[in-house]
């Protein structure tokens, strides 16, 4: 039996994913669309506000899935501290939940999912990786679409459209200077600039991340860290002390080489 297509917006809490979700619903109708959000339980509270207001504006409810664990709990369960190169929290809390949901759509509702991502032209490499992933990891390949690359102008100001035309304030992490809002700034894929930004804006959240790292190192007696320097471990404690000595401003100018994971603020 042929499955009925269903259009699924990978809803991240960012401006581009919100705009893509709106355009998807306009093109295919509410009855044929899903806003899909995987919750890590570490998200910034204003991201939830933004997603709810956008969903209300579009006229469709958010379909939310969660593993039930936080990233920290995943690190302990897997005995692996996430870092800028590998984040099992994303794999466990985002990717696995998505795959299970897609197979449920097929097996239980006889629907064929088509995924929509809010990734722009500057992240075309991520689009290629996602396409390859969803071609090979579900039981059957899943079609992926990237309207910000394939359909809309590169200079389209989706942030202005959302704020001025829709009347919805953007998530506060944009104004606070973060490049992405993964886990309210506690993303282990963040690099030196990201953590300098976190220390400047939310030193209490930096302290939570530093404490988590120290506790993990002691619990497993492993010299592992979130950040890496000169090819080796570099603790958040050491980084904080260096920023306190030299001033955080100079570290805000460092260009991070790391890229956000599938939780990306897009």
N, C-alpha and C positions, 0 to 999 in steps of 0.2 A: 504493500500500500504506500502510495506517495505521501510524504509528509507535507503538511502545510508550512510555508515559511513563516518565521517569527523574527522580528528585527530587535536585537538586543543591544542597547547602549551600555558600554562598560563605563559606569558612572563613578567618577573618582572624586568629585567635590571640587574640581577645577573649572575654570571658565570655558575652556575648549570642549571638554566633555559635556558640559551643560548645553552649549550651543549646538553641538552635534546631536545631542538627544532631542532637542527641540526640532531641529530640521528633520530628523528621522521620523518623528511622530507626525509632523506636517505632511511628509511625503507618503507615509504608509498607514496612518490612522492609529488612534489609541488602541483599538482592539487587536492590532497586529504588532504591538510594540511592548517592550519591557525595559525598564530602567533597572539595571542590575548593579548592586553595590555589595562588596565584600568588606566586612568590618573587622579591623584588627584590634578593636577595643582601646586603641591608643590615639584615635583621631582627635584633632582639635575640635572643641565644642562648636566653634563657629562654622566649621565645615558641615556639621549636621544641620545647622540653621540654614545655610546656603542651599544644601541639597533639598531640604524640605520646601523651601520657598520656590525654588526652580521647578520642582515636581508639581507643586500646586499651580504655578503659572502655566505649565505645559498641560496639566489636567490629567496626570497619571501618577499612580502611587509608586514608591520605590520598593523594589523587591530586594530584600536584604538577606544575606547569608553570613554566618560566622562560624568559625571553628569552636569558639568558646574560650580559647586560650589567648593570652597576650603574647607579643613577641618574646618577652623575657621568659615566659613559661615554655615556649618553643625551644629557646636556647638550652634550657635545662633538660628538657625531654630528649633533645637530640645530642646533648653534650657538646654543642658547637656554638660558639659565640659568633653571631653574625658580624660581618665586616664589610669594607668597601668593595670587596671582590665577590663575596658570596653571602647571600641573605636567605637562610632557610625559612625565616619568618614569612617572607613573601611567598615562597613555595608552598608552605603549609597552610597559611591563613588566606591567601588570595587564589593561587593557581589551582590547588586541589579542590577548593570550594567551587571554583568556576567549572572545572571539568565535571564534577559530580552534578552540578546544576544542568549543564548542557546535555548530559546523558539522560537526566530525568525528563527534560523537555522532549527528547526523542522517544524514550521508552514508555513513559507514562502519559504523555499528552500528544504523541504522534506529530510533533512540531520539529521543523528543521531550522536551527538557529543560524542567524547571520549576525556577526559581531561588528559593532561600530566603536571606533576608538577616536579620542580627541587629540591625536598626535599630529603635530604640524610638520611642514617641510624640513625644518632644521633637525628633526628627529627621524628622518627617513630610514636610518639604520635600525631604529627600534621597530618601525613598521615591518621591515623585512624579517626581523627576528620573530616578531609576533605571528606573521603570516606562516613562517616555517614551523613554528611551535604548534599552531592550531591545525596545521596540515598533518602532523605526525603523532600528536599526543592523545587526542580523543580517539575513541574506537574507530570513528570515521572522520575524515577531514571536515573542518568547519570553515566556512567562508568568512574572511575578514575584510572590512572596509574602513578606509581612512579618509573621510570627506574633507578634512582640512588640507590634505595633500591632493586628493583626486578631483575635488569639486569646487572648493571656494578659493577666492583670491588670497595670495600670501599676505597681503596688507590688510585683510579684513580685521577690524578691531573688535573682536568679540567681547572684550571687557567693557568697552564703551557701550556696545549694544545692550549688554545685560544690565548695566547700571543706569543708562539714560533712557533706553526704550522700554526695557522690562521693569525698571524701577527697583531692582534687587541689588543691594550692596554686595560687593565681592567678598569672599572669605578674607578675614583680617590678615592672614599670613602673607598675602600679596603686598599690602601696605607696610608690613613689618620687614620686608626685604628678603623673604625666603624665596629661593628658586623653585621649591616644591614644598608641599605641606604633608609629606609622608609622616605619619605617626606623630603629629604635632611637634615636629622638629627633632624627634628622637630617632630618626631613621639611621640605621647602621650603615647604609650606603652613602651617607653624607661624608664629605671630605673635610679638609682643614677649614676652608672658608665657611662651610655650612655650620660647623661646630663653633667657630668664632662668632657667627651670627647668633646661634642659639645661646651662647654664653653672654653676649651683649644684651639680647632681648629678653631672654628668660633664663637667668642664672639658676633659678630653682629647678628647671627641667634639665639643665646641664648637670646639676648636682645629682639628680636622680639617675641620669645615664652613667655618670662617673661612679656612683655607688653600685649600680648594677654590675658594671664592668669589674670593679674591685671584688665584689662578692663572688662573682663567677670565677675569677682567677684563683681566689682562695679556696672555694668549694671543690674545684676540680684539680687544684694545684697545677695549673697550666699557665705558661707565659703567653697568653693570647690577648689581643686587644682589638678594638674597633678600628682605630687608625693605624696606619703603617708609615714608618719613616726610615728612609735609607734601606728599604727592604726588610726591616725588622719591626717588632712590636713597639708601639708608642702609646702609652696610656693616656686617657683623658685627664688624669691627675697631673701628669707631666706637662701636658699641653696647657691646662689651666694655669699652672704655676708659671709657665713661660709667658703666657698672655698677661698675667698679672705683673711680671717683671718688665716686659717690653711694651705693654700697652696693646689692647685688643685691636685698635684701629688698623695697624699694619697687616694684621692677619685677615681682616675683612677684604683685602685686595687680592688675596691669593686666588688664582683661578683653579677650581677643583677639576681634576681629571676624571673623577668618578661620575657615574650616571645613575639617576634614580631607578629603582626597580619597577616592577609592574604596578606598584602603588602610586605611580607618578602623579604629581599635581599638574594635570594638563586639562 
